[in-house]
Amino acid sequence: MAVLVAYRPLTRRAGATMLACVFGFGLCTIVFGLSRNLALSLAALMVLGACDMVSVIIRHTVIQLGTPDAMRGRVSSVNMVFIGASNEVGQFESGITAEWFGTVPAVVLGGVGTLLVVLAWTWLFPALRHVDRLPGTSSGSGDATPRRPDRSRQ
């Protein structure tokens, strides 16, 4: 997926794409947790990894290029601390829920939690959903630019 995105960069609808990829990550997690078929499990993990890669690319691009130069080092440092801490906390939480509920329910619960967070963020932060171009793209203005919401589809 990283090679594909390198050759075909994301140029439009970055916010919606990121949210859709995180939602896809959650769906694939649920499929993986419920699957009893090796091929389906491997396919779910491949799509899960692809969704994760795209969402990480978008998030890191927005953080790196959407932050003013004078603040970039500090923002990157705080971001790295939170990413590192969230991985450790997530591993602890996964172990606890697997102990309490069993492995399969813990995996499915993690996927459901991901879906709920995406739905909440989509509702709480509509500007995120409307980010159109990534900062620094040749077609963008240098900032994460929200596109105007299309009211006819709501």
C-alpha positions in Angstrom: 0.0 0.0 0.0 2.9 2.4 0.7 4.3 1.8 -2.8 0.8 2.4 -4.3 0.3 5.6 -2.4 3.8 6.7 -3.4 2.9 6.3 -7.1 -0.7 7.5 -6.8 -0.6 10.1 -4.0 -3.8 11.1 -2.2 -4.8 14.5 -3.7 -8.5 14.9 -2.7 -10.8 14.1 0.2 -8.0 13.4 2.7 -10.2 13.7 5.8 -13.0 11.5 4.5 -10.4 9.0 3.2 -8.6 8.8 6.6 -11.9 8.3 8.5 -13.0 5.6 5.9 -9.7 3.8 6.3 -9.9 3.8 10.1 -13.5 2.5 9.8 -12.2 -0.2 7.4 -9.5 -1.1 9.9 -12.3 -1.6 12.5 -14.4 -3.7 10.1 -11.4 -5.9 9.2 -10.5 -6.4 12.8 -14.1 -7.7 13.4 -13.9 -10.0 10.4 -10.5 -11.3 11.5 -11.8 -11.9 15.0 -14.8 -13.8 13.8 -13.2 -15.7 10.9 -12.5 -19.4 11.1 -11.1 -19.5 7.6 -7.4 -19.0 7.1 -7.7 -17.3 3.7 -10.4 -14.9 5.0 -8.3 -14.2 8.0 -5.2 -13.4 5.9 -7.3 -11.3 3.5 -8.8 -9.3 6.4 -5.3 -8.7 7.8 -4.0 -7.5 4.4 -6.8 -5.1 4.0 -6.5 -4.0 7.7 -2.8 -3.3 7.1 -3.6 -1.3 3.9 -6.2 0.8 5.7 -3.8 1.4 8.6 -1.0 2.5 6.2 -3.2 5.0 4.4 -4.6 6.5 7.6 -1.0 6.8 9.1 0.2 8.5 5.9 -2.6 11.1 6.1 -2.2 11.7 9.8 1.6 12.1 9.7 1.4 14.3 6.6 -1.2 16.6 8.3 0.9 16.8 11.5 4.2 17.4 9.8 3.1 19.8 7.0 0.2 21.4 8.7 2.2 22.6 11.7 4.0 25.9 11.6 7.8 25.5 11.2 8.5 27.1 14.6 6.4 24.5 16.3 7.1 21.4 14.2 9.7 19.8 16.5 7.6 20.2 19.6 4.4 19.0 18.0 6.3 16.0 16.5 7.7 15.2 20.0 4.4 15.3 21.7 2.9 13.2 18.9 5.6 10.5 19.2 5.1 10.3 23.0 1.3 9.8 22.5 1.8 7.2 19.8 4.3 5.3 21.9 2.2 5.5 25.0 -1.0 4.5 23.1 0.7 1.4 21.8 1.8 0.3 25.3 -1.6 1.1 26.8 -3.4 -0.6 23.9 -1.3 -3.8 24.5 -2.1 -3.7 28.2 -5.9 -3.2 27.4 -5.9 -6.0 24.9 -4.3 -8.4 27.4 -6.8 -7.4 30.1 -9.9 -7.7 27.8 -8.6 -11.1 26.4 -8.3 -12.3 30.0 -11.7 -11.1 31.0 -13.7 -12.0 27.9 -11.6 -14.4 25.8 -9.5 -13.8 22.8 -12.2 -13.6 20.1 -14.5 -11.3 22.0 -11.6 -9.0 22.8 -10.6 -8.7 19.2 -14.2 -8.1 18.1 -14.7 -5.6 20.9 -11.6 -3.7 19.7 -13.0 -3.6 16.2 -16.4 -2.3 17.5 -14.6 0.3 19.7 -12.7 1.5 16.6 -16.0 1.9 14.6 -17.6 3.8 17.5 -14.6 6.1 17.8 -14.7 6.9 14.0 -18.5 7.6 14.2 -18.0 9.8 17.2 -15.1 11.7 15.6 -17.0 12.1 12.4 -19.9 13.7 14.3 -17.8 15.7 16.9 -15.2 17.1 14.4 -17.0 17.6 11.0 -14.1 19.8 9.8 -11.9 16.8 9.9 -14.2 15.0 7.5 -14.2 18.0 5.2 -10.4 18.3 4.9 -9.9 18.1 1.1 -6.2 18.4 0.2 -3.2 17.4 2.3 -0.8 20.2 3.2 2.1 20.6 0.8 0.5 18.9 -2.1 1.1 20.6 -5.4 -2.6 21.2 -5.9 -3.2 22.4 -2.4 -2.5 25.8 -0.9 0.0 24.5 1.7 -2.6 24.1 4.4 -5.1 21.3 5.1 -8.0 22.9 3.3 -11.5 21.9 4.1 -13.8 21.5 1.2 -17.2 23.0 1.5 -19.8 20.5 2.7 -22.3 19.5 0.0 -25.6 20.2 1.7 -27.6 18.4 -1.0 -26.3 15.0 0.2 -27.3 15.6 3.8 
